[in-house]
Amino acid sequence: MVPGRSLRERGHVSVASARHQWDDGRRRLAEEGLETARSRHLGVLIDAVTDELRRRVGQRYTLADLAAAYDGAEEWVRDVVLRSARPKFRAGVRDTALVQDAAFARYAQGASDYEP
């Protein structure tokens, strides 16, 4: 488990806690800057995780559905990142957490109950 990922409340991931993590991922991604080699690489990984989210969650979902998918997603996200990363840019745990949170933040915007 990635440090700082204790999001369970009575056995379920809290939507509020998950959204906090997702917003943090969005912020960390923005700090990487625009049009750098690293930000482009992270963008490719975020796209790959977002594609996998689309397969796992579907195109009609709520934030609670997405939070449920977030619970335990570290393993499959790590697999997607390792499959998608070019060998020169293999992401470490820090990057995997950033990619996961930023991808979930992006996908949350499509939830039927999403409000900024």
Secondary structure, DSSP 8 states (H G I E B T S, - for coil): --TT---EETTEE-HHHHHHHHHHHHHHHHHT-SS-HHHHHHHHHHHHHHHHHHHHH-SS--HHHHHHHHTTTHHHHHHHHHHHS-GGG---HHHHHHHHHHHHHHHHTTSTT---
